[in-house]
Amino acid sequence: MRLPLFAVLSVLLLFACSQPAETPVAVYTNAPVIIVSIDTLRADRLPMFGYGRVETPHLDRFRADGILFRNAYTHAPLTLPAHTSLLTGLLPHEHKVRNNIGYVLSEAIPTLPRILKARGYATGAAVSAYVLRGSSGLARDFDEYEDRIAGTGSSAVGQLQRPGAVTTAIAARWIETHSAQPFFYFLHLFEPHSPYEPPEPFRSKYRDRYDGEIAAVDAIVGEFFDGLRRSGVYDKAMIIVLSDHGEGLGDHGEPEHGIFVYRETIHVPLLVKLPGNERRGETLDGPVGLIDIAPTVATFSGVAAPTAMSGKPLLQPDPSGRRIYSESLYPRIHLGWSELRSLVDSRYHYIEAPRAELYDITTDAHEKANVISDQRRVASRMRDDLARYGTEIENPQNIDPEEAKKLAALGYLSSPAGAAAGPLPDPKDRIGEIAEMVRASDLLRKRRWDAAIEAFQKIVEKNPRLADAWNQLGDAFEGAGRYEEASNTYQRAIEMTPQLAGEFGLRRGSVFLKLEKYEEAVEHARLAEATNPGAMHVLLARVEMARKNFGAAEAQARAAANDPNYRIAGELLLAQILAQQEKAAEALPIVDRIGAEIEKDGLGPVEAYEFIRGDILARLERYDEAIAAFQREITHFPGNQQAYANLYLVYMVTDRPREAQRTIEAMVRANPGKRTMMFAARTVEALGDTRGAEQWRRRAGQTK
């Protein structure tokens, strides 16, 4: 019997109304969750995206077990803002962490580990770069956040890292301990971030060192996954592999990342493996963002994600024609150029800049042809859409009130240099200056101080708002022993970018310590109280030690040791303080324990460790061991003039004047300049060599 048409329509309507609005999402109650973030891994340099010049067998095997999202994007081409979005489900202007330094995540903002802990999950993390230090606010919701990348208070934060194999070993031990209960683990690997230094056999196998680093991190991930397979965790876990951002590699003139928001730096790999490898081998093409990870994990774990999250659970249909937001404030904060913002959908990528750009990424994946003049309506709609995200930037006058007071007391916020006059330059018009910065930085790494000073002076003359160049110019002056000029240069860097006064203040404070201007050193150290307290305490301990206030120095060293990133530096200072109070026998077990830890954790050479150990050994009259320790310090850190001086003294005490003289000469060769020669004069004069001291003073007087 045929049903009347209206009856058929009624049945169909009833059926349609009974279906869920979205495809039901599977819930994996108590399943382990592991996120592996591979820093600076550019999507289109992987075989799974069609690249044929590198082999990644372990990532390819993982891809076969999971779901590949071909069009995933980061929201900032910078490590800290990108990972903050990953763990909060919020865009940078919502969580307000807009740069790698100078910002701290508010405790009021819930993170993924906090959400899962409320569900009974154990939560752990291990990171490979100091830029993800726990004091940025990321650690507070984890049960354990392993970020022991040894800091000294003098190293640039972007250069502090540890090998991925060390970090994965830490992760494997934690997972093994917690595998019998529900757990969430976040693992961060810094390869293939610059400098590109792949180990063998990858260094020899790949001419392109970035490719070599990708192959190296593939091997690290493969070993980690093999361990998970052997333990049975791999099969039952949700595992997500992604990158926080890509790498420029010169495609639009940017060698690395952080400035532009072209696809080479915002398009990232994203793979999701479900428990039991469900939906294995699938590929999804819709645009998604890193903000989608937190709500995805929460939903799949059966936890309600906060409604404030901007992200959407992956694997749910999204018929809205979604656009993904990205930004970079780095050009404005560090370079004095305009910030950049962008929106990308399944076809177009719109970049808001002083001269806006639009690319059809379906036909022009590498974004070589700006089609904005041909697609004005598309550009207009995307421009209007982008305007909904706001343009607010935390300006210097809006920084933390307590920090503002400190800056104002030192005269920084009153400086006219802190405010930009007129429209800011378009980064694409000034990107050539970055190549000049790279060349100047290379001179700095090679310790060619005079050449580096000249190069950076030319750069800041051309662009006086380039705070990073002022900072590195200060580095060069400091390396050359021209401390007054270094101090003035760091002052200019603070004036350029008061938001970064914490880091630049540490630099200037360290110079004031060398100039024996202790009060100024203390004032500038305290500029880092909110953003880098561990480094602040290290510097304050060094100041009090120089003043012979050993009680105060010990208190500051202990405070530094409470910061995981500066625990080693703090404990080394404690040992040094004991030694200076004639308690070398008590100090030696401390440094020996630290040495064993450095070796066990693969931390590599740690600045001042061998120097302090050598000083303690010398005080115990174990001279041959002291000599070996000082020599190791000098090999790894040739700028440590005190290590040369102490080695000279030990050689003289042990009646080896020739070796002593060669040591002083080596110090001056490694640290050329008038100030080093005057230090050499004081060193030899301390042992009664007035003739040698006069010769060094004469040479200093002849030096420009």
C-alpha positions, 0 to 999 in steps of 0.5 A: 500500500502506498502512503500519502505524500504528506504521511511520508513527509511526516515520517521523514520529518519525525526521523530528522527531528530524532537525530542528534544535531552533531555526530555523537562523540565517543567517550574514552573514560579514564583513557590515558591522554598524551600530547607530544608537541614537536617545536618548530616542525613545519607541516610541509616538510613532512613526507605525510604532506608530500615532502620527499627529502626526509625520512620519518618512518616513526611519524609515518607509522603513527600517522597510519594509526591515527587521524591526520588533520591536513589544515591545522593552524597555530594561533601565534608563531611563538612557543609560549603563546601557542602552547598557552592556547593549546592548553587553555582552548583560548586565543592569545587575546583571550588568555593574554600571553602574547609573547615568549617573555614578559607575560604570565598566564593568569591563575584565573584561567583554567587549563586542560590539566586542571580540568582533567585533575578534577576528573581524577587524572594524574597530570605530568609534563616535561618540556625541553626549552626554558621558554616554557618554564613553569613560572610562565603560569603553565606549571601550576595545574600539573602535579609534576611539571619537569622544566629543569633546563639549567639557567644561570641568570645570564643566558638568553631565554631562547637559547636554554634547552635540553636534548629531546632524548633527555626529556622523553626519558623523564616522560617515560619514567613518569608514565611508567609510574602512573600507568595504572591510573588515568593520566594526562601527560604533556611532552615538549621536544625542542628539535627541530628548533634552531640552531640546527645541529642534528646528531649523527647519523642524521648530520651526515645523511642530510645536507639540509640541517633542518631536515636532519633535525626532523629526522632526529626528532622522528627517531626520538619520538619513535623510541618513546612510542616503542616504549609505550607499545611495550608497556601496553599504554600506546594501544589504550591511549589517546595520543596527539602529535602536533607542532606549536608553529612552523619555520620560515626557512627564507620563503618570505625572507624570514629565516626562522619564525615569530615575525610573519604569519604566512602558512610556512609558520602557522600551518602545523602538523596535527595527528590524533590517535584514538584508543584502539587506533579507531578511525586509523588512517583517516584524513580530514581537510577542514581548517582547525586550530590548536585551541581545539585540542583542549576541548577535544581531550576534555570531550573524549575523556567525558569531561565538560569543557568550560564554555569560555573555551573558543576551541571546538572538539575535533571530529565533530562536523562544523558546517560554518565555514570556519576561519582560524585566527593567528597573530604575531605581536613580536614585530611590534614588541621586539622590532618596532614594526607593525603587528600582524593578524590573519584569518585562514579558511579552506580556501583563502588566507587574509593577512591584516598588515599596513598593506593587507594581503590575500592568498588563494591557498588552494592554488597557491599553497606557498603564498606567492601571489597576492590576489587582494586586488582581484578578490576585494569582496572576499578580502572585505568580508575577511577584514570585517570578520577579523575586526571582531577579534579586536586590536587591543595590545597591552601597552607599557602603561598597562603593565602590572602596576607594581612593575610600572612603579619600579620602572617609573622609579628608575626613569624608564616609563617617562622616556619618550622612546617607549612610545611609537610615533606615527604608523609602524612599518610593514614587516615585509618592507623591513624583513631584510634587516633580519638578515643583517641581524643574523649576520651580526648575531653570528659575529657575536657567537664567534666572539668577534666583539668589535665587528659585532658592535659595529654591525649592531650599531649600524642596525640600530642607527637604521632602526632605533626601535629594534629592541633585540638589536639593542639587547645584542649590542649590549651583549657585544659591549659586555663581551668586549669588557666595555661595561659602561657602554653595555649598561647604557645600551641595555638602558636603551633596550628597556626604554624601547620595550618596557614590557620586557624590562624584566629580561633586559633589567637582569642584563643591566643589573649584571653589568652594574654588578661588574661595575661594583654599583651594587644598589643599581644592580639590586634595583634592576634585578628586581625588575624581573620579580614577576617574570623571572624570579629565579634569575632575579634571586641568582643576581641578588645572591651574587650582589650580596656575595660581592658585598660579603653579606653572606647571610643575605647571599645565602637567603637569596641563593636558597630562594633561587634554588626553589625555582626549578630552572634555577635550582642548580644555579642556586645550589652552586651559589650556596656551595660558593658562599660556604667556600668563601666562608672557609667551609670548603669541606661542606661545599664539596658534597653539594657540587659533587651531587650537582655534577652527578645530576648534570651528568645523569640528566644530560644537561651538558656544560653548566656555566660556573659549575666547573669554576665553583668546583675548582675553587672549592678543590683549590681551597682544599689544596687538591690542586691538580683536580682544581686545575682540571676543573678550571680548564674545563670551565675555560673550554666551555665558557671562555668569557669567565675571566675569574676562572683564568685568574683562579687557574693562574693563582693555582699554577703560581701556588704550585710553582708553575709560573710558565703555565700561569703566564700562559693562562693570563695571556689566554684570558686576554686573547679570549676577552680582548680589551682594556678592562681585561688587561687591567684585570690581568694587572690586578691578578698578577699584582695580588701575588706580588708581581708588580713588574708584570702588573705594570706591563699589563697596565702599559698594554691597557693604556695602549689599547683603544 
